[in-house]
């Protein structure tokens, strides 16, 4: 039996990735010389089968990392509690 633990905010199940990007302007160095702009921080998360991406300002990175860490820790605790309850339930029946 599989259980899905997802928060009401699916972004808290994501990861923050640092990457360089192309800006898209025709005459920019990122197109001419293949020198990307960066580093920029993006949050990647899934909603169903769709992978979503959102830019994260540098000032918000530490705060968001902490929120994601807390959410994952809570999920771990919830899974452990559910596992114990299922074990007790099976012993009763």
C-alpha positions as CSV (number, residue, x, y, z in Angstrom):
1,X,0.0,0.0,0.0
2,X,1.5,3.4,-1.0
3,X,0.8,6.6,0.7
4,X,1.4,10.0,-0.7
5,X,2.6,12.8,1.6
6,X,2.2,16.2,-0.1
7,X,1.8,19.5,1.5
8,X,-0.9,22.0,0.5
9,X,2.0,24.0,-1.0
10,X,3.7,21.6,-3.5
11,X,6.6,24.0,-3.8
12,X,7.8,22.8,-0.4
13,X,8.5,19.4,-1.9
14,X,10.9,20.9,-4.5
15,X,14.6,21.7,-4.8
16,X,16.6,24.9,-5.3
17,X,19.1,24.7,-8.2
18,X,21.7,27.3,-9.2
19,X,22.2,27.7,-12.9
20,X,23.3,29.9,-15.7
21,X,20.9,31.1,-18.4
22,X,20.5,32.6,-21.9
23,X,18.6,35.9,-21.9
24,X,17.1,35.5,-25.4
25,X,18.3,38.8,-27.0
26,X,19.7,38.3,-30.5
27,X,22.9,40.4,-30.1
28,X,23.8,39.3,-26.6
29,X,27.1,37.7,-25.6
30,X,25.2,34.6,-24.4
31,X,24.2,33.9,-28.0
32,X,27.3,35.2,-29.8
33,X,30.0,33.8,-27.6
34,X,28.0,31.1,-25.7
35,X,28.8,32.8,-22.4
36,X,25.7,32.4,-20.2
37,X,24.5,34.9,-17.6
38,X,24.4,33.7,-14.0
39,X,24.3,32.5,-11.4
40,X,20.5,32.5,-10.9
41,X,18.5,30.4,-8.4
42,X,15.4,28.5,-9.5
43,X,13.0,26.3,-7.5
44,X,11.9,23.1,-9.3
45,X,8.9,21.1,-8.1
46,X,6.3,18.8,-9.5
47,X,2.6,19.2,-9.7
48,X,1.3,15.8,-10.8
49,X,3.4,14.9,-13.8
50,X,4.3,18.5,-14.7
51,X,7.7,19.9,-13.7
52,X,7.5,23.6,-12.7
53,X,10.2,26.2,-12.3
54,X,10.3,29.5,-10.6
55,X,13.0,32.1,-10.1
56,X,14.1,32.7,-6.5
57,X,15.7,36.0,-5.5
58,X,19.0,35.7,-3.6
59,X,17.5,37.4,-0.6
60,X,14.8,34.6,-0.2
61,X,17.0,31.5,-0.8
62,X,18.0,30.8,2.9
63,X,14.4,31.3,4.1
64,X,13.0,29.0,1.4
65,X,15.7,26.3,2.0
66,X,14.7,26.3,5.7
67,X,11.0,26.0,4.8
68,X,11.7,23.1,2.5
69,X,13.9,21.4,5.1
70,X,11.1,21.7,7.7
71,X,8.5,20.4,5.3
72,X,10.6,17.3,4.4
73,X,11.3,16.7,8.1
74,X,7.6,16.8,8.9
75,X,6.9,14.4,6.0
76,X,9.5,12.0,7.4
77,X,7.9,12.1,10.9
78,X,4.4,11.7,9.4
79,X,5.5,8.6,7.5
80,X,7.1,7.1,10.5
81,X,4.0,7.7,12.6
82,X,1.8,6.2,9.9
83,X,4.0,3.2,9.7
84,X,3.7,2.6,13.4
85,X,-0.1,2.9,13.3
86,X,-0.3,0.4,10.4
87,X,1.9,-2.0,12.4
88,X,-0.4,-1.7,15.4
89,X,-3.5,-2.0,13.2
90,X,-2.3,-5.2,11.7
91,X,-1.6,-6.7,15.1
92,X,-5.2,-6.0,16.1
93,X,-6.7,-7.8,13.2
